Amino acid sequence: MNQATSTAGRVTREQRGQVLLIGLDRATKRNAFDSAMLEDLSRALGEYERDEQLRCAVLFAHGEHFTAGLDLMELTPKLASGGIAYPEDGIDPWGVIGPRRSKPVVIAVQGACWTAGIELLLNADIAIAASNARFAQLEVLRGISPAGGATLRFPRVAGWTRAMRYMLTGEEFDAATALDMGLLVEVVAPEHLLARAIDYAERIAKAAPLAVRATLQSAFLALEQGEEAALAQLNPQLMQQVRSEDAREGVMAMLQKRQPVFLGR
């Protein structure tokens, strides 16, 4: 990766076509989240959200490990005094507070992926891991409970008893177990991890961006407000989409037996 793109907040950005690579860059601390990295990750996601040229993001980490979770030595005083405020131009990376992102995120994890790392994974749209990845929801062994969405999302994805096994004990599990529980879509060799994540992102970027956003919006609405709320929006969404230039391009490409070129209009 191009380290010249690294920021003082320890998150890198690199644009590859319509894909933005967002890299956690505090490898000497196993990418543990201090307040600077929390804020800059939030800011990077806000930049991604506002850039109409970008259609998918890949969240990954520099170094051997994805993240050791929160840097509690640095963050505990701030958490105890009222919590952490994200930048006004940022987005909560865990999707717990504030406006939710509207564009897709692919996440690629390796090595240690603990606590907040699992919660980032659960908030992503497509998650893959290297075969050497290790996972642990360790909060109960640190005297706190998960606060980044795991209590909602882990049971929903893995099932109650399997999620509680790991959330209530802090027990470590491997990539094969994470795949079996549905936290991942794929496990790959470490040397292929980032390339595979970029491949997913590039395929998403080739799809119609208005349709991708509408798909995410409908799924988020069902999760947050229930199926009836999402069902009520299906036909209005579809009517908007069929009038778009991209819908016409999709039909023409099908008739002409070629790849569509979507412009997001």
Secondary structure in CASP SS format (residue, H / E / C, confidence):
PFRMAT SS
TARGET T0000
AUTHOR 0000-0000-0000
METHOD secondary structure of the structure
MODEL  1
M C 1.00
N C 1.00
Q H 1.00
A H 1.00
T H 1.00
S C 1.00
T C 1.00
A C 1.00
G C 1.00
R C 1.00
V E 1.00
T E 1.00
R E 1.00
E E 1.00
Q E 1.00
R E 1.00
G C 1.00
Q C 1.00
V E 1.00
L E 1.00
L E 1.00
I E 1.00
G E 1.00
L E 1.00
D C 1.00
R C 1.00
A H 1.00
T H 1.00
K H 1.00
R C 1.00
N C 1.00
A C 1.00
F E 1.00
D C 1.00
S H 1.00
A H 1.00
M H 1.00
L H 1.00
E H 1.00
D H 1.00
L H 1.00
S H 1.00
R H 1.00
A H 1.00
L H 1.00
G H 1.00
E H 1.00
Y H 1.00
E H 1.00
R H 1.00
D C 1.00
E C 1.00
Q C 1.00
L C 1.00
R C 1.00
C E 1.00
A E 1.00
V E 1.00
L E 1.00
F E 1.00
A E 1.00
H C 1.00
G C 1.00
E C 1.00
H C 1.00
F C 1.00
T E 1.00
A C 1.00
G C 1.00
L E 1.00
D C 1.00
L H 1.00
M H 1.00
E H 1.00
L H 1.00
T H 1.00
P H 1.00
K H 1.00
L H 1.00
A H 1.00
S C 1.00
G C 1.00
G C 1.00
I C 1.00
A C 1.00
Y C 1.00
P C 1.00
E C 1.00
D C 1.00
G C 1.00
I C 1.00
D C 1.00
P C 1.00
W C 1.00
G C 1.00
V C 1.00
I C 1.00
G C 1.00
P C 1.00
R C 1.00
R C 1.00
S C 1.00
K C 1.00
P C 1.00
V E 1.00
V E 1.00
I E 1.00
A E 1.00
V E 1.00
Q C 1.00
G C 1.00
A E 1.00
C E 1.00
W E 1.00
T C 1.00
A H 1.00
G H 1.00
I H 1.00
E H 1.00
L H 1.00
L H 1.00
L H 1.00
N H 1.00
A C 1.00
D C 1.00
I E 1.00
A E 1.00
I E 1.00
A E 1.00
A E 1.00
S C 1.00
N C 1.00
A C 1.00
R E 1.00
F E 1.00
A E 1.00
Q C 1.00
L C 1.00
E H 1.00
V H 1.00
L H 1.00
R C 1.00
G C 1.00
I C 1.00
S C 1.00
P C 1.00
A C 1.00
G C 1.00
G C 1.00
A H 1.00
T H 1.00
L H 1.00
R H 1.00
F H 1.00
P H 1.00
R H 1.00
V H 1.00
A H 1.00
G C 1.00
W H 1.00
T H 1.00
R H 1.00
A H 1.00
M H 1.00
R H 1.00
Y H 1.00
M H 1.00
L H 1.00
T H 1.00
G C 1.00
E C 1.00
E C 1.00
F E 1.00
D E 1.00
A H 1.00
A H 1.00
T H 1.00
A H 1.00
L H 1.00
D H 1.00
M H 1.00
G C 1.00
L C 1.00
L C 1.00
V C 1.00
E E 1.00
V E 1.00
V E 1.00
A C 1.00
P H 1.00
E H 1.00
H H 1.00
L H 1.00
L H 1.00
A H 1.00
R H 1.00
A H 1.00
I H 1.00
D H 1.00
Y H 1.00
A H 1.00
E H 1.00
R H 1.00
I H 1.00
A H 1.00
K H 1.00
A C 1.00
A C 1.00
P H 1.00
L H 1.00
A H 1.00
V H 1.00
R H 1.00
A H 1.00
T H 1.00
L H 1.00
Q H 1.00
S H 1.00
A H 1.00
F H 1.00
L H 1.00
A H 1.00
L H 1.00
E H 1.00
Q H 1.00
G C 1.00
E H 1.00
E H 1.00
A H 1.00
A H 1.00
L H 1.00
A H 1.00
Q H 1.00
L H 1.00
N H 1.00
P H 1.00
Q H 1.00
L H 1.00
M H 1.00
Q H 1.00
Q H 1.00
V H 1.00
R C 1.00
S C 1.00
E H 1.00
D H 1.00
A H 1.00
R H 1.00
E H 1.00
G H 1.00
V H 1.00
M H 1.00
A H 1.00
M H 1.00
L H 1.00
Q H 1.00
K C 1.00
R C 1.00
Q C 1.00
P C 1.00
V C 1.00
F C 1.00
L C 1.00
G C 1.00
R C 1.00
END
